[in-house]
Amino acid sequence: MTGLRYVYAVCRPFKAPLQSQLTGVAGDPPRLLVHHGLIAVVSHVPERDFAEGPLHAHLEDLDWLTETARAHQGVIDALTVVTTPLPLRLATVFRDDSGVRTMLEAREADFGRTLDRLTGRVEWGVKVYVEAEPPGDDAPAKETAAKATSGRDYLRQRSSRVRAHEDLWQRAEEFASRLHESLSVFAEDSRLHPPQNAKLSGAAGRNVLNAAYLVPRAVSEEFVELVDRTKGEVPGMRVELTGPWAAYSFAGEKP
């Protein structure tokens, strides 16, 4: 099959086979391109969609982008089952196999160091959300003012709500800090990402911890059990665990 070369990831040689029915971007099964001690996982994609001009236009198409990202992630997930992949950016494309080999040659030392650091490890994501608001915090200000018998009464109620809100956030921050400290014991590295915007993520509640952990496969079960034990520990807090993933958050050089 002719076409451009779409590169999903770089990894070390591995023996276990990929899923027999696995297809990648544009429906083409991924294959392994060997170069020295590295493997690039590639598939063929059509120029009509992945040449520079069409690709730029497609990246503005949410439906196309979602479908491509899903196929890309499917290959990365399959690789994560059998080896430690170093994922490349979505829509990393080269003209031919020679272009891929040139890229591997130029970045061989960096790829090698990163794979040495990540081999035998996976990424787990942990998020903590505050689900509950302080009692009465959702009452409209006008309604509260109407119930108050005086200006002093209104200010007292207002002050009480502010203190309840501050107490809730203090408990949330303390809980997230303790959880992060406990999980870090099982992790070789971690990343604290900015809290997610609820309007963008669609997740209920307010995000107070958005962390990624680089965990050896050998202790992943203990890591997961620790997260599970914290669920429901503090009323109003929701803990979400995702993974295991390829180590996206740790693929670059250590900060």
Disulfide bonds with the S-S distance in Angstrom:
none
